[in-house]
Amino acid sequence: MSRTHSLPMDATVDLASTDATVLVVDDDEALADTYALWLREHVDVHVAYSGSDALDVLAAEPVDVVLLDRRMPSMSGDAVLAEMRSRGHDQRVSMVTAVEPTLDVVEMAFDDYLVKPVGRDPLESTVESLLALAEHEPAFREHFSLQSKLAVLQAGPEYRAQDDPEDLDALRERVATARERALGSLDDVRCDDHVDGTGCVTDIG
């Protein structure tokens, strides 16, 4: 399960042409190694099988994107994320987890949320999106993060059977406000050459 929103139409990153580095964090060593195998065809990958090891990698190596499991022994993914941010690590983060999200995720400092099982294509697409996201202003990243949380909550078991879950109204309002700020800060709008020579296109989902 991934985002249902999009980056600007021209904001794409081809993994085959980037020199990015991804950190995969999961205590399931076989699964972490599988993710790394998929991604190593395109990017440099570090693997950590525990939260403390992940923090050690972040302290020692340049990393662009973190794929972070939530349910790990000793140090949970939530604790790793909080410690990352407290130490000033500003990498783009996707939680990749079997934990279905609840409203507590709204205040967590991640960008995207994937619910296991996760296939190769969604994983690669998420890394591409997060690499593109890193090039944007904070207001745009805030909108992307909030919209991702809204999308994954609406698709989760607590809300998907409801036509209009009122519990999410406050989050919807935050998404709308963040979208307006993002539109105001977006500096890479592209103007297409239409027949009349005018027309600018943006799409932030």
Buried (B, 14 or more C-beta within 10 A) or exposed (E): BBBEBEBBEEBEBEBEEBEBBBBBBBBBEEBBBBBBEBBEEBBBBBBBBBBBBBBEBBEEEEBBBBBBBBBBEEBBBBBBBEBBBEEEBEBBBBBBBEBBBEBEBBEBEBBBBBBBEBEEEBBBBBBBBBBBBBEBBEBBBBBBBBBBBBBBBBBBEBBEEEEEBEEBEEBBEBBEEBBEBBBEBBEEEEEEEEEEEEEEEEEBB
